[in-house]
Amino acid sequence: MTHQLASILPLEGLQSGGSGPLYLKLRQSLEDAIQSGKLNHGDALPPERDLADYANISRVTVRKAVDDLVRDGLLVRRHGSGTFVVKPVSKVQQSLSRLTSFTEDMARRGLNTHARWLERGLFHPSPDEMMALGLPADALVARLGRLRIADDMPLAIERASISAEFLPDPQAVTSSLYTALDKTRSRPVRAVQRISACNIKDPDASMLGVAVGSAGLSIERVSYLASGRVVEFTRSLYRGDAYDFVAELTLSES
């Protein structure tokens, strides 16, 4: 543990001269470790007791430095698990005037994307899915639940529901849902989205690497084929610190 701490927290930064409270020096050293990549997003911070013993300072001083970083959003405490690094992200702007998938949207920005599957299979529809997709109770629906990640940063949790008529094999979806729907000529051509502010709860907060209660954007999308049939019902949760949705407005002729 001492060797690990020495690699991320050089003692000379804490023992250097100059005025200022010791907790601020520790805070700055920890922030430098986060910004330089010595501590990465999702890494567990060493226990406060170990930090205090290593730096020969009180646990009160360590707690004050950690509290500062939690308030600034660089660390997050998870009850029963410890304290973890939350690396700052550059906000992504997504246009509300284009109907694209997450994969396509991130690819246009040059970001590498991947997903962690939370759910993928065929199920009997829930009442919400029956209503949104216009399905009878004995139909089947493909559910695709994913944690969406761009450049190793979790950005969103996406839960999509598609009638099995349009997506009979959900295992065939390996990246972009819309690419898979293209192959069955079932890609939507228009959609209605409802966006609302929310506070992120667990377990979603843990998956997104943010503190419980952090600001989020809840998005419900219903997408349609050219015929007017509903093809997609998706509920997504985006990190509020990572996403901006932008709409262009024009003045109509009166």
C-alpha positions, -999 to 999 in steps of 0.1 A, spaced: 0 0 0 29 24 8 44 18 -27 10 25 -43 5 57 -23 40 69 -32 32 65 -69 2 87 -67 9 110 -38 46 121 -35 54 132 1 75 162 -11 43 180 -22 29 177 13 61 185 32 72 215 10 74 248 27 50 277 23 20 289 41 -14 274 39 -34 247 57 -21 211 53 -55 199 41 -52 222 11 -18 207 2 -33 172 4 -63 183 -16 -41 198 -43 -19 166 -44 -49 144 -48 -64 167 -75 -30 166 -94 -31 128 -93 -66 128 -108 -58 154 -135 -25 137 -145 -41 102 -148 -24 86 -118 -59 82 -105 -84 74 -132 -121 76 -134 -137 48 -112 -105 41 -92 -110 36 -55 -93 62 -33 -70 46 -7 -88 45 28 -85 77 48 -67 58 75 -40 47 51 -36 82 37 -32 96 72 -6 70 82 13 74 50 14 112 51 18 113 89 -12 136 93 -44 134 112 -75 117 98 -94 149 104 -71 166 79 -75 138 53 -113 139 58 -114 177 52 -93 174 19 -115 145 7 -147 164 16 -135 193 -5 -130 171 -35 -164 154 -30 -180 188 -30 -162 197 -62 -173 165 -79 -139 149 -83 -146 122 -58 -178 104 -49 -186 84 -17 -206 52 -21 -221 39 11 -205 6 20 -180 6 -9 -156 35 -4 -146 67 -22 -141 68 -59 -126 91 -85 -149 109 -109 -128 124 -136 -142 156 -152 -158 152 -186 -161 176 -216 -198 181 -223 -212 164 -254 -237 185 -274 -264 165 -292 -288 180 -317 -325 175 -311 -331 179 -349 -314 147 -360 -326 111 -354 -294 92 -347 -282 64 -325 -258 69 -296 -231 49 -316 -236 71 -347 -236 103 -326 -204 95 -308 -186 83 -340 -193 117 -356 -173 133 -327 -144 108 -331 -151 92 -298 -146 54 -293 -177 38 -279 -186 5 -263 -213 -8 -241 -219 -30 -212 -250 -51 -217 -275 -50 -188 -303 -69 -206 -307 -84 -241 -335 -109 -250 -371 -115 -259 -398 -110 -233 -435 -106 -229 -443 -69 -229 -449 -48 -198 -481 -26 -197 -459 4 -207 -444 -14 -236 -479 -27 -248 -492 9 -247 -462 25 -264 -456 -1 -291 -492 -10 -296 -487 -47 -288 -511 -74 -275 -503 -92 -242 -493 -124 -260 -467 -106 -283 -429 -106 -277 -407 -76 -273 -369 -73 -277 -354 -55 -247 -319 -40 -250 -305 -25 -218 -270 -10 -221 -245 12 -202 -232 35 -230 -195 44 -227 -175 69 -248 -137 71 -244 -139 49 -213 -164 73 -197 -199 61 -188 -223 86 -202 -258 71 -204 -280 41 -195 -302 32 -224 -332 8 -222 -348 1 -256 -379 -19 -264 -386 -31 -300 -414 -53 -312 -400 -88 -320 -417 -83 -354 -389 -58 -363 -361 -73 -342 -366 -111 -339 -330 -117 -327 -318 -91 -302 -285 -110 -299 -278 -97 -334 -274 -61 -321 -237 -58 -313 -233 -20 -316 -258 4 -332 -295 -5 -328 -304 15 -359 -278 -3 -380 -295 -36 -370 -330 -22 -378 -316 -10 -412 -310 -47 -421 -347 -55 -416 -358 -22 -433 -372 -11 -400 -351 20 -392 -373 48 -378 -377 80 -398 -391 102 -371 -394 103 -333 -410 122 -304 -387 127 -274 -397 139 -240 -368 152 -218 -370 159 -181 -346 168 -154 -341 142 -126 -318 132 -98 -299 100 -104 -306 72 -79 -287 39 -73 -280 15 -89 -279 39 -119 -256 63 -101 -231 36 -94 -231 25 -130 -226 60 -143 -199 68 -117 -217 98 -101 -229 105 -66 -265 96 -57 -287 126 -63 -265 140 -91 -283 159 -118 -294 138 -148 -315 140 -179 -343 114 -184 -353 109 -220 -382 89 -234 -383 84 -271 -410 69 -293 -399 63 -329 -419 57 -360 -416 41 -394 -426 59 -426 -459 41 -424 -467 56 -390 -462 24 -370 -442 27 -338 -410 7 -340 -390 19 -309 -397 28 -273 -365 38 -255 -360 53 -220 -325 67 -214 -307 83 -185 -279 107 -192 -254 123 -169 -262 159 -165 -226 169 -163 -218 153 -196 -246 161 -220 -262 192 -235 -291 188 -259 -293 216 -285 -323 226 -307 -322 251 -335 -353 274 -336 -364 294 -366 -391 321 -369 -420 308 -390 -436 330 -416 -469 344 -403 
